[in-house]
Amino acid sequence: MSKSLISTVSPLSPKNFPPIKSVPGVRLSGRAVGLKTSGAKDLMFAELARNTKIAGVFTRSRCTSAPVDWCKHILPHGKARAIIVNSGNANAFTGADGEIVVKNTVNKAVQLIGCSPKEIYIASTGVIGEPLPPFSIADNLASIRRGLGIRAWKTAAESIMTTDTFPKAASRLARIGNAEVVISGFAKGSGMIAPDMATMLGFIFTNARLPSQVLQKLLFKATKNSFNSITVDGDTSTSDTVLLSATGQVIGQPIVKRASDLIVADFYRALEEVCIDLAQQIVRDGEGAQKFINIIVSGAESKRAARVIGLAIANSPLVKTAVAGEDPNWGRIVMAVGKAGEKASRDKLSIDIGGNTITKDGRRVKEYDELLLANYMKKRDITISVDVGVGSGRASVWTCDLTHGYITINADYRS
């Protein structure tokens, strides 16, 4: 990949890498081992305390990578001691060779840590279809493990980047009873982003003591409201993985048996905030993106229907290019609502962009001011609100504009 394609940081990026709280029971490391021709960091190792519980959500692609297949196979075991992630090569569509790479990596990690193979999770991201040498990751684990530390969050986040222009991380505190717990995580994603699990990698850690089945239910719900509510280009990857690990290294936490227990409410609040924060950072790093678009749909038949309508707007190339061109062509929003396939009242449809009411009850309002709206469209952050007038369903979806930069990045991706 041309260095020029990834050297410029997105104009929508945070000013600084956020302060990330260390999670008791988690040690991290990241470094370059030669998987990327650029020489950038490309291998991440996270070692977890004994009896760490884990949950995961994965791509629904029918062309899954070898690491995804392995993680799905071992997930019912519910425990983890290590997460190993490489960037620069997706280890997808590599047949038996890809499985050998995973097997060698797992076996080496087991030897180093002393645990079951079912406690070693693997993820890969990068070019599809390129074989990896069988020991390219395994042979580097011992050296990278020697560099493990509790504060290496930025290095870890940088090591899983591909076309990303900045590392993405988030951290929150929560209470379970009288015990305070930490939730910290990082993610990668920039292109090939669509809400079908969400095309990205995400790794979230907490010192809470929660059973794996509780973690799984909480993660699934949080993913639906975050990573599954973003889109950059409508394409779904072979490698989508989000893992949530709970080390149990907390003092004085009450026992939790069910995800529905009220005592878990604040933990879920913080978990969802971390997931939404990471998901929005992915959109802000969309390939070639110049504008962040928040789409709010209300008045739908259900929350599911509102999300479908929101995604129809977010995935429309016509809507996305209009925003890129700072053109207040709200007719494209009407078009997207109509094609979504969900109930919508043409005669009650209301559209608002950035607080500027455009339509109400199915027609343009008399006070509509296109010049005022055109000035708003020059902003970096754009909010589109749509009420479809048939119910109480509501959802938010996040996307970015579609620029020529997206074409440039993906046309030259392997050069």
N, C-alpha and C positions, 0 to 999 in steps of 0.2 A: 504494500500500500504506500502510496506517495506520502512522504512526511508532510507535504504542504497541505494535505487534506485534513490533517488532525492538529496542526500547529496553532490554529486560531481558536481561542476559547469562545464558546457561544456567547452572544451579547445578552442572553437571558440567564446566564449562570449566576450563582451567588457570588458575592464579592470575595468571600473567604471560605475555606474548608471549615465546617461547623465544629464547635467543641463537642467531642464525643466522650461520653463517660465509659470508663473501663467496666467490664462485666466480670465479676468474680467467677473463676473457673474457665475463663477464655484467654488463650494466648495466641497471638497472630504473628505472621511473618509474610513478607512479599519481596520478590527480587526478580531480576532478569536471568533466565537460564538459556536463552538462545532460541526460543520458539518463535519469536518475532524477529524478522530481519532488521527491523529498525533499532534493535538493541534496547527497547523499552521493557519495563517490568512485565513479566508474563506468567508468574507462578505464585499462587497464594496458598498458605498452609495455616489452618486454624486447628489447634489442639484443644480438646474439651475435657473437663473433669470427668472422673468416673461416674457412671450412672446418669449422665446427661440424657435427657429425653429429647426427642426430635419429632417434628411434623414437617410435611412437605407437600407442595402443590407443583404440578408439572404441566408441560405443554400437552395439548390434545392433538398435536400433529401426528399423522400416521407415518412420518419419516423421522422418528425420534433418534437421537444420538445414542451412542453406546453408554455414556455416563448416565443419561436419563433412564435408560433401561435398567442399569444396575441399581440406581437409587430407588426406583419404583419397586424393584425386586426385594430390597432389604428393608424398606420403610415399615412393613408390618412388625418388624422386630422392635421398633420404637426407641432404640438407643443409639448414641453416637459418641465417638471419641475423637474423630477428626473430619474436617472438610477440606478437600484439596481441589483447587480450581486453577485451570490454565486458560490463558487467552492466546489469541493468534492462530488457533486451530480448533475447530468445533468438534473434532473426532466424530463426525456425523457422515453417514453414507460411506463408511470405511470398512464395512463387512466384518469378517472375523478378525482382521488386523486391529480394528478399533476395540474389539472385546479383549484382545490380548493386551493392549495398552492399559486398559482399565484393570485387568487381572494383575498385571505386573505392579501397577501403582498400589493397588489394595494390599497385595502381599508384602510389599516393602514397608508400607505404613504399619501393618500388623506386626512385622518384625521389629520396627522401631518403638512402637508404643506398647505392644503386648496386650492385644485385645482381639475380639472376634472380627472376622472380615465383614460381618454384618453391621459393624459400627464405623465403617469408613465410607464416607460419602464423597463422590466425585462429580465435578461439573467442568464443562469445557465450552469455550466460545471463540468464534473466529471463522475462518474460511471453511466451507463445507466441501467434503470429498477429497481432501488432501490427507494422505496417510501420514501418521506419526511414527517415527522409529519406536520400536517396542518398549525400550527402557528410557525414552527421552524425559519422562517425568519421574519415574521411579529412581533413576540414578541421581536425581537432584534433591530428593527428600531429606536425606541425612544432613546436608549442608544448610538447607533452608530451615530445618527444624532447630538447628543450633542458634538461629537468630530470633526465635520466638520471644515475644514480649507482650505486655498487657496494654500498651499504648500505640501499637502499630496500625491504627485504624486507617490512616491516610495511605500508608504504603500498601496495605491490603487492598483498599479500594482502587488504587492505581493499577495494581497487578492484574485486575480482571477487566480492564478497559479494552475496547477495540476501537471503534470510530468515535467513542466518547471524547469530549473535549475537556471534561473536568470530572474528578472523582466525586461520587455521590454518597453521602452518609447522613444519618439522623440519629437522635438520641432523646429519650424521654425518661422521666421518673414516674412511678405509680405506687399505689399502696394495695396490699392484700392484707386485710385486717389492719394490724398495727405495724406490719413490716413494710419497709420501703424497698422496692425492687427497681432495677435498672433494665431498660430495653434499649439496645443500641444495634445498629445494622448499617450495611452498605449495599449498593446495587450498581449494576451497569446496564446501559441501554441507550441507544441513540437512533438506530435505524432498525428495520424489520420489527417494528413495534405495532402490535394489534392486540385487542382484548380477547384472547382465547387462552386464558391463563395469564397472558401478557408476555410478550416476547422480550425476555430479559433474564438476568440472574439477580437474585436477591438473597442476602444472608443476614438473618436477624438473630440476636442473642439476648438472653435474659438470665438473671440469677434466680428467678422465681422457681419454686418447686411445684411443678404441675405434671400430671400424668400425660403421656403422649396422646391419648385419645381426646383429652381436653384441649391440648395444644392444637390438634388437628382441626377440631371444630372452630376454634377461635381464629386460626390462620385462614381457613377456607372463607369464613365470613369477612375477615379483614381484606383478603385478596379481592373478593368480589367488589368491595367498595373503594378499591385503590388501584392495584395493578390491572385489574380487569375493567377499569373505567378510563383507560388511557389509550390513545392511538396516535401514531405518527404517520404511518403510511399504509396501514391495513394489512400488512404481511406478518405471518406468524412463523416463528423460528422453530428449528428442530431441537433446540436446547433449553427451552424455558424451564427455569427451576427457581423456586423460592423455598428456603429452608428456615425453620424456626427452631432454635435450640434452647433448652432450659436446663441450666447446670445444677439447679437446686442449692446453690451456695448462698443461701439466705438464712438469716437467723430470726427465729420467732414467728415464722409465717404459719398461719392456720392451714390445716389440711384442706385441699380442694378436691372434690370428687366429680363435679359436673361443670360443664362450660356455662350452664345456666345459673350457677350459684351467684347470688347478688354480690358476694365477696370478691368476685372476679371482675365486676363491672369497671372499676377504675383501671385495672390491668388492660382490659380490652380497649378502653378509651385510648390509653397510651399506645398500645400496639397498632391500632388503626391510624393514629396520628403519625407514627413512624412510617407505616406503609404508604399513607397518602403523601407524606413529605418526599419519600424516595420516588414514588410514582410521578409526582409533579416535577421533580428534578430531571427525570428521564425525558419528559416532554420538553422541558426547557433546554435540553441538549439534543433535541431532534435534529437529524442531519439537515443542515442548511437553514435551520429555523431562525427567524427574526422576530416572531411574535408568539406569545403564549396565549392560548384561547381557552377560556373557561365557559363551558356550555351548561346552562341550567334549564332543565325541562320540568315543567309542572303541569298539573291538570290532566295527567295521563290516566289511563285505566288502572295501572298498577306501577309499582316501582320498576318492575322488569320492563314494562312497555316504555316508561320514561327513558330508561337506559338505552333501549333499542333505538328510540327516536333520536336521542342525543348522539349516539354513535353514527347514525345515518347522516347527521349534520357534520359531525367531526371527520368522517371519512370521505366526505364529498370533495373531490378535487376542485370543483367549481367554487365551493365555499372557501376552501383553504387558499386557493389562488386569488380570490377576491380580497381576502384579508391581507395576503402578501402584497397585493397591489394597492392596498389602502382604499379599496373601492367599496362604498356602502351599498352593495347590490343585494339588498335583503330578499329579493325575489328568489335567489338561490337557496335561501333558508326555507322558504315556502316549498320549493321543489323538493328539498331533502326530507322535510316532514312528510310530504305526500308519498314519497317512495318507500318510507320506512316499513310499511305494512302493518302498522299499529293504528288503533282507532284515534282519530283526530277530527275535530269539528271545524270544517272550513269556515263556517260562519261565526265561530267564537275564537278563532286563532289570534293570539296576541304575541307580538314580537317587540323586544326591547334590546337595544344594544348600548351598553355603557350608560344606562340610565336615561337614554333617549327613546321615548316611546314612538314606535313606528306604525304598528297596526294594533287595532283593538276591535274585538267583535267582528273579525273577518274582513276588515278594510283599513286602508291607510288613514291615520288620524289627520284632521285638518291642519293641526299645528306642526306637522312634520317639517323639519328643517334639514335638508340634505347637506348644507354647508356645515352646520353644527356637527352632524354625524361624520362627515368627511374629516373634520379636524380631530374627532375622537379616534378615528381609525389610524391615525399616525402614532398612537401610543404603542408601547411594547406589549402591554397586557390588555387583552380584549375580552369583555364579558358579553356573551349572547344569552339572553333569557327568552324562553318560548313557553307559552301556556297554550296547550292544545284543547282545553275546554271540555273534557269528557269525564274527569274523575279527580282523584286526589293524589295520584302517583307522582313521585318527584325523584329526580336523580341528577347528579352532576357528572359530567364527562370532561376530560381535559385533552387538548390536542395542540398542535402548532400549525403555523402556516406552511405552505408548500412553495419553495423557491427553486431557482435554478441551481442553487448550491446543492440541493438534494440530488439532482441529476449528476452534477460534477463528481460528488463523493462516490456515488454508486457506479458510475461509468468507469471510474478509475480505481475501484476498490482493490483489485488484485495486482495493479501495475506498480 
